[in-house]
Amino acid sequence: MPAVAALPRMVGGLDEDSSLWIFRVILLGSISFFFLLILNKYFVKETSECIMSMASTVVVLYPLGYIMGLLIPQRMVYYPTFGLEISTNQGPFALKEYAMISILANMGATIGGFTSYFVDGLEY
């Protein structure tokens, strides 16, 4: 099916040669994780419970990632303690970066909503 084979080129490419752990993914993923974690922990304790999903932050994170792709300089940072070499910017904001940030945001939303019930069970 040629239409299915052409889909990755239409939506931004495959990016198979680039690393996933770059500064944008780590920064935006951590911010979304902790934002949803803290927000859901707070709202679970309220009388009118409101669980925030990852969709609420992912809508904001795509434009931020796109802007960061334009503004951050391309540089490699090496951390000898951990043996990691992280790129600050590998080019335009890719879909696999967006997917990884979405996964991290979903982890924060899930952990923030469900561990409160577990902790409440331990208090009694």
ChimeraX commands (.cxc) that place a marker at each C-alpha (Angstrom):
marker #1 position 0.00,0.00,0.00 radius 0.5
marker #1 position 1.84,3.11,-1.20 radius 0.5
marker #1 position -0.29,5.48,0.89 radius 0.5
marker #1 position 0.75,3.76,4.12 radius 0.5
marker #1 position 4.41,3.67,3.08 radius 0.5
marker #1 position 4.36,7.42,2.32 radius 0.5
marker #1 position 2.79,8.33,5.68 radius 0.5
marker #1 position 6.05,8.70,7.70 radius 0.5
marker #1 position 7.45,11.12,5.13 radius 0.5
marker #1 position 4.27,13.20,5.28 radius 0.5
marker #1 position 4.18,13.51,9.07 radius 0.5
marker #1 position 7.82,14.37,9.66 radius 0.5
marker #1 position 10.05,11.47,8.74 radius 0.5
marker #1 position 11.24,8.37,10.50 radius 0.5
marker #1 position 14.24,9.90,12.35 radius 0.5
marker #1 position 15.86,6.49,12.75 radius 0.5
marker #1 position 19.39,7.88,12.97 radius 0.5
marker #1 position 18.73,10.37,15.76 radius 0.5
marker #1 position 18.84,9.73,19.49 radius 0.5
marker #1 position 15.72,9.99,21.59 radius 0.5
marker #1 position 17.27,11.35,24.78 radius 0.5
marker #1 position 17.80,14.96,23.98 radius 0.5
marker #1 position 17.39,18.07,26.09 radius 0.5
marker #1 position 13.87,18.84,24.84 radius 0.5
marker #1 position 12.54,15.40,25.71 radius 0.5
marker #1 position 14.11,15.40,29.16 radius 0.5
marker #1 position 13.01,18.94,30.02 radius 0.5
marker #1 position 9.47,18.88,28.64 radius 0.5
marker #1 position 8.89,15.28,29.78 radius 0.5
marker #1 position 10.00,16.08,33.34 radius 0.5
marker #1 position 7.90,19.24,33.49 radius 0.5
marker #1 position 4.79,17.45,32.24 radius 0.5
marker #1 position 5.40,14.46,34.54 radius 0.5
marker #1 position 5.73,16.53,37.71 radius 0.5
marker #1 position 2.98,18.98,36.70 radius 0.5
marker #1 position 0.42,16.21,36.25 radius 0.5
marker #1 position 1.68,14.29,39.27 radius 0.5
marker #1 position 1.27,17.26,41.62 radius 0.5
marker #1 position -1.99,18.43,40.07 radius 0.5
marker #1 position -3.63,15.01,40.26 radius 0.5
marker #1 position -2.40,14.46,43.82 radius 0.5
marker #1 position -4.05,17.73,44.80 radius 0.5
marker #1 position -7.33,17.20,42.95 radius 0.5
marker #1 position -7.83,13.64,44.23 radius 0.5
marker #1 position -8.09,14.99,47.78 radius 0.5
marker #1 position -10.80,17.51,46.87 radius 0.5
marker #1 position -14.51,16.79,47.31 radius 0.5
marker #1 position -15.23,17.30,43.62 radius 0.5
marker #1 position -12.58,15.05,42.13 radius 0.5
marker #1 position -10.95,16.19,38.90 radius 0.5
marker #1 position -8.40,13.96,37.20 radius 0.5
marker #1 position -6.21,15.70,34.63 radius 0.5
marker #1 position -5.22,13.54,31.70 radius 0.5
marker #1 position -2.12,13.82,29.55 radius 0.5
marker #1 position -4.17,15.35,26.72 radius 0.5
marker #1 position -4.41,18.62,28.62 radius 0.5
marker #1 position -0.65,19.10,28.75 radius 0.5
marker #1 position 0.24,17.52,25.42 radius 0.5
marker #1 position -1.72,20.25,23.64 radius 0.5
marker #1 position 0.62,22.80,25.23 radius 0.5
marker #1 position 3.81,20.75,24.85 radius 0.5
marker #1 position 3.83,20.44,21.07 radius 0.5
marker #1 position 4.13,24.20,20.42 radius 0.5
marker #1 position 6.75,24.45,23.19 radius 0.5
marker #1 position 8.81,21.66,21.62 radius 0.5
marker #1 position 8.51,23.25,18.20 radius 0.5
marker #1 position 9.66,26.64,19.53 radius 0.5
marker #1 position 12.53,25.01,21.43 radius 0.5
marker #1 position 13.58,23.31,18.19 radius 0.5
marker #1 position 13.92,26.71,16.58 radius 0.5
marker #1 position 15.63,28.55,19.44 radius 0.5
marker #1 position 18.01,26.11,21.18 radius 0.5
marker #1 position 21.52,25.89,19.65 radius 0.5
marker #1 position 22.81,22.56,18.34 radius 0.5
marker #1 position 25.42,21.26,20.77 radius 0.5
marker #1 position 26.45,17.97,22.38 radius 0.5
marker #1 position 26.84,17.85,26.18 radius 0.5
marker #1 position 28.84,15.00,27.74 radius 0.5
marker #1 position 28.27,13.86,31.33 radius 0.5
marker #1 position 31.30,11.75,32.32 radius 0.5
marker #1 position 29.75,10.71,35.63 radius 0.5
marker #1 position 26.91,8.87,33.91 radius 0.5
marker #1 position 28.68,8.23,30.61 radius 0.5
marker #1 position 25.93,10.03,28.69 radius 0.5
marker #1 position 26.21,12.28,25.70 radius 0.5
marker #1 position 23.06,14.36,25.24 radius 0.5
marker #1 position 22.26,16.61,22.32 radius 0.5
marker #1 position 20.64,19.93,23.14 radius 0.5
marker #1 position 19.01,20.16,19.72 radius 0.5
marker #1 position 19.04,17.70,16.83 radius 0.5
marker #1 position 16.93,19.76,14.48 radius 0.5
marker #1 position 13.19,20.15,14.06 radius 0.5
marker #1 position 10.82,18.74,16.67 radius 0.5
marker #1 position 10.14,15.13,15.67 radius 0.5
marker #1 position 7.14,12.93,16.29 radius 0.5
marker #1 position 9.07,10.38,18.32 radius 0.5
marker #1 position 10.15,13.14,20.72 radius 0.5
marker #1 position 6.52,14.14,21.02 radius 0.5
marker #1 position 5.53,10.51,21.65 radius 0.5
marker #1 position 8.15,10.13,24.41 radius 0.5
marker #1 position 7.02,13.36,26.08 radius 0.5
marker #1 position 3.42,12.08,25.88 radius 0.5
marker #1 position 4.44,8.81,27.54 radius 0.5
marker #1 position 6.17,10.68,30.37 radius 0.5
marker #1 position 3.13,12.94,30.80 radius 0.5
marker #1 position 0.84,9.91,30.93 radius 0.5
marker #1 position 3.02,8.33,33.63 radius 0.5
marker #1 position 2.68,11.48,35.74 radius 0.5
marker #1 position -1.08,11.55,35.27 radius 0.5
marker #1 position -1.47,7.88,36.17 radius 0.5
marker #1 position 0.83,7.90,39.18 radius 0.5
marker #1 position -0.66,11.13,40.49 radius 0.5
marker #1 position -4.20,9.80,40.33 radius 0.5
marker #1 position -3.76,6.30,41.64 radius 0.5
marker #1 position -1.12,6.38,44.35 radius 0.5
marker #1 position -3.29,8.64,46.46 radius 0.5
marker #1 position -5.82,5.83,46.84 radius 0.5
marker #1 position -3.03,3.46,47.83 radius 0.5
marker #1 position -1.66,5.90,50.40 radius 0.5
marker #1 position -5.17,6.53,51.78 radius 0.5
marker #1 position -5.55,2.78,52.29 radius 0.5
marker #1 position -2.34,2.64,54.30 radius 0.5
marker #1 position -3.40,5.48,56.61 radius 0.5
marker #1 position -6.32,3.53,58.13 radius 0.5
marker link #1:1,2 radius 0.2
marker link #1:2,3 radius 0.2
marker link #1:3,4 radius 0.2
marker link #1:4,5 radius 0.2
marker link #1:5,6 radius 0.2
marker link #1:6,7 radius 0.2
marker link #1:7,8 radius 0.2
marker link #1:8,9 radius 0.2
marker link #1:9,10 radius 0.2
marker link #1:10,11 radius 0.2
marker link #1:11,12 radius 0.2
marker link #1:12,13 radius 0.2
marker link #1:13,14 radius 0.2
marker link #1:14,15 radius 0.2
marker link #1:15,16 radius 0.2
marker link #1:16,17 radius 0.2
marker link #1:17,18 radius 0.2
marker link #1:18,19 radius 0.2
marker link #1:19,20 radius 0.2
marker link #1:20,21 radius 0.2
marker link #1:21,22 radius 0.2
marker link #1:22,23 radius 0.2
marker link #1:23,24 radius 0.2
marker link #1:24,25 radius 0.2
marker link #1:25,26 radius 0.2
marker link #1:26,27 radius 0.2
marker link #1:27,28 radius 0.2
marker link #1:28,29 radius 0.2
marker link #1:29,30 radius 0.2
marker link #1:30,31 radius 0.2
marker link #1:31,32 radius 0.2
marker link #1:32,33 radius 0.2
marker link #1:33,34 radius 0.2
marker link #1:34,35 radius 0.2
marker link #1:35,36 radius 0.2
marker link #1:36,37 radius 0.2
marker link #1:37,38 radius 0.2
marker link #1:38,39 radius 0.2
marker link #1:39,40 radius 0.2
marker link #1:40,41 radius 0.2
marker link #1:41,42 radius 0.2
marker link #1:42,43 radius 0.2
marker link #1:43,44 radius 0.2
marker link #1:44,45 radius 0.2
marker link #1:45,46 radius 0.2
marker link #1:46,47 radius 0.2
marker link #1:47,48 radius 0.2
marker link #1:48,49 radius 0.2
marker link #1:49,50 radius 0.2
marker link #1:50,51 radius 0.2
marker link #1:51,52 radius 0.2
marker link #1:52,53 radius 0.2
marker link #1:53,54 radius 0.2
marker link #1:54,55 radius 0.2
marker link #1:55,56 radius 0.2
marker link #1:56,57 radius 0.2
marker link #1:57,58 radius 0.2
marker link #1:58,59 radius 0.2
marker link #1:59,60 radius 0.2
marker link #1:60,61 radius 0.2
marker link #1:61,62 radius 0.2
marker link #1:62,63 radius 0.2
marker link #1:63,64 radius 0.2
marker link #1:64,65 radius 0.2
marker link #1:65,66 radius 0.2
marker link #1:66,67 radius 0.2
marker link #1:67,68 radius 0.2
marker link #1:68,69 radius 0.2
marker link #1:69,70 radius 0.2
marker link #1:70,71 radius 0.2
marker link #1:71,72 radius 0.2
marker link #1:72,73 radius 0.2
marker link #1:73,74 radius 0.2
marker link #1:74,75 radius 0.2
marker link #1:75,76 radius 0.2
marker link #1:76,77 radius 0.2
marker link #1:77,78 radius 0.2
marker link #1:78,79 radius 0.2
marker link #1:79,80 radius 0.2
marker link #1:80,81 radius 0.2
marker link #1:81,82 radius 0.2
marker link #1:82,83 radius 0.2
marker link #1:83,84 radius 0.2
marker link #1:84,85 radius 0.2
marker link #1:85,86 radius 0.2
marker link #1:86,87 radius 0.2
marker link #1:87,88 radius 0.2
marker link #1:88,89 radius 0.2
marker link #1:89,90 radius 0.2
marker link #1:90,91 radius 0.2
marker link #1:91,92 radius 0.2
marker link #1:92,93 radius 0.2
marker link #1:93,94 radius 0.2
marker link #1:94,95 radius 0.2
marker link #1:95,96 radius 0.2
marker link #1:96,97 radius 0.2
marker link #1:97,98 radius 0.2
marker link #1:98,99 radius 0.2
marker link #1:99,100 radius 0.2
marker link #1:100,101 radius 0.2
marker link #1:101,102 radius 0.2
marker link #1:102,103 radius 0.2
marker link #1:103,104 radius 0.2
marker link #1:104,105 radius 0.2
marker link #1:105,106 radius 0.2
marker link #1:106,107 radius 0.2
marker link #1:107,108 radius 0.2
marker link #1:108,109 radius 0.2
marker link #1:109,110 radius 0.2
marker link #1:110,111 radius 0.2
marker link #1:111,112 radius 0.2
marker link #1:112,113 radius 0.2
marker link #1:113,114 radius 0.2
marker link #1:114,115 radius 0.2
marker link #1:115,116 radius 0.2
marker link #1:116,117 radius 0.2
marker link #1:117,118 radius 0.2
marker link #1:118,119 radius 0.2
marker link #1:119,120 radius 0.2
marker link #1:120,121 radius 0.2
marker link #1:121,122 radius 0.2
marker link #1:122,123 radius 0.2
marker link #1:123,124 radius 0.2
view
